[in-house]
Amino acid sequence: MDTAVLILASASATRRQLLENAGLTFSVQPADFEERSLASNVNTFETDGIAIAQRLAEAKALIISQAQADALVIGADQTLIHK
């Protein structure tokens, strides 16, 4: 049985460490796109920070998965909301 390739689509050292601590074998391939342009297209008055982070994570995973169709791709992001 073939083992699926696992890819972290993030340059985050913290996310990398979490996966390493879990004992997973994976590669890191940060998605190359302008995050600010995607985030700025979201109406922040109607969308909360969680939704913005979800859209960014999904975009990262989709970009990498298009080039690595047989891999399992993890996209992750976070936002900080100051009120």
C-alpha positions in Angstrom: 0.0 0.0 0.0 1.3 3.4 -0.9 1.7 6.0 1.7 0.2 9.4 0.9 2.5 12.4 0.8 1.7 15.0 3.4 2.4 18.6 2.6 2.2 21.7 4.9 1.3 24.6 2.7 2.6 27.2 5.2 5.9 28.7 6.2 4.9 28.8 9.8 7.6 27.4 12.1 5.0 26.8 14.8 2.8 24.7 12.5 5.9 22.8 11.3 6.8 22.1 14.9 3.3 20.8 15.7 3.4 18.3 12.9 7.0 17.2 13.9 5.9 16.8 17.5 3.0 14.6 16.3 5.6 12.3 14.6 4.3 13.0 11.1 6.5 12.8 8.0 5.8 15.8 5.7 7.3 18.4 3.5 6.8 22.1 3.6 5.7 24.0 0.5 4.5 27.4 1.3 1.8 28.6 -1.2 3.0 31.6 -3.2 0.3 34.2 -3.3 -0.4 37.6 -2.0 -2.4 37.0 1.2 -3.3 40.7 1.7 -5.1 40.9 -1.6 -7.3 37.9 -0.7 -7.9 39.2 2.9 -8.7 42.7 1.6 -11.4 41.3 -0.7 -13.3 40.1 2.3 -15.8 42.6 3.8 -14.5 42.6 7.4 -17.6 44.3 8.6 -19.6 41.2 7.5 -17.0 38.5 8.0 -15.2 37.7 11.2 -11.5 36.8 11.6 -12.2 33.1 11.7 -13.7 33.3 8.2 -10.8 35.3 6.9 -8.3 32.7 8.3 -10.4 29.9 6.8 -10.3 31.5 3.3 -6.6 32.1 3.5 -5.9 28.5 4.7 -8.2 27.1 1.9 -6.4 29.2 -0.7 -3.0 27.9 0.4 -4.1 24.3 0.3 -5.8 24.7 -3.1 -2.7 26.3 -4.7 -0.4 23.5 -3.5 -2.9 20.7 -4.2 -3.3 21.8 -7.8 0.4 21.0 -8.3 0.4 18.0 -6.0 -2.9 16.3 -6.9 -2.0 13.0 -5.1 -0.8 14.6 -1.8 -2.7 15.4 1.4 -2.2 19.1 1.8 -2.7 21.1 5.0 -3.4 24.8 4.7 -3.5 26.9 7.8 -3.7 30.5 8.8 -4.6 32.8 11.6 -5.7 36.4 12.1 -5.5 38.9 14.9 -8.5 41.1 15.5 -8.1 44.2 17.5 -11.2 45.8 18.9 
